[in-house]
Amino acid sequence: MALFELPPELAIDTAVARRIMVGFIRGQLRQAGFERALLGLSGGIDSAVVAFLVAEAIGPERLLCALLPYRTSSEASLEDARSVVDRLGCASRVVDISSIVDGYFEGALGPDGAAASSLRRGNFMARARMAVLYDLSVVWGGLVVGTGNKTEVLIGYTTHFGDDACAFDPVGDLYKSQLRQVAVDLGIPERIITKPPSADLWPGQTDEAEVGFSYAELDRLLYWMVDRRRSAEELAERGFDPRFVERVARMVAGAEFKRQVPPIAKLGPRTSGVDYLYPRRRPAPGS
């Protein structure tokens, strides 16, 4: 029995994909002048895959996995994260972010904070986790590795400057369906591969329930819409519901700002990000 539903057009050569991503991790660290890396390990499939890839690329002794639960976080997710740490033999830190989040909503905001929506709290949790990660990066002496997949990146299912903040993202060009294939190849525990994906931002929250469709159908549409550049008419001919196409197209377009470096108003002759562009690390003048 298959572990998950796989649209046939999204089947990939996992050995090749794995080799490319492992080389990418090594190259990004080398280019920035770092030997160590760290990431937030949620107990979900995305961060588990990235942890395995980083460990393969630079060795588990150079990887730090941070487990960053909130008081309502799933205990099962925490156990799944611990199982990945145990399997890899890498360093880990558990930092409970409850006091950070509650201190803001219930302390700094007073009565208004108590009425904050799940969305506000979830976004703040994601940003609190990233703040902790970047602080730990100073102690660990490593770069923060992203764990967002291509599906999330395209539809904007991320918290800006939260879970999308990182030095580099090795799985950002893998649709969720493709990332699951890599997970099987890496030997990720089956429990992690098959459980409903969740950002664990509030009790019972799942990705697919929140966006309103399955990853399999979303990935297939995004593949034909983005990778193969099919028009709305051509997508309808392939059997996609026009309302589904329109909704996803709006999500992709509306999330464009999350995928780009903040624009800078050009005033001088050479502007960062416009015409002053260099590799991440280069020799200083005169060196």
Order of alpha helices (4+ residues) and beta strands (2+ residues): alpha-beta-alpha-beta-alpha-beta-alpha-alpha-alpha-beta-alpha-alpha-alpha-alpha-alpha-alpha-alpha
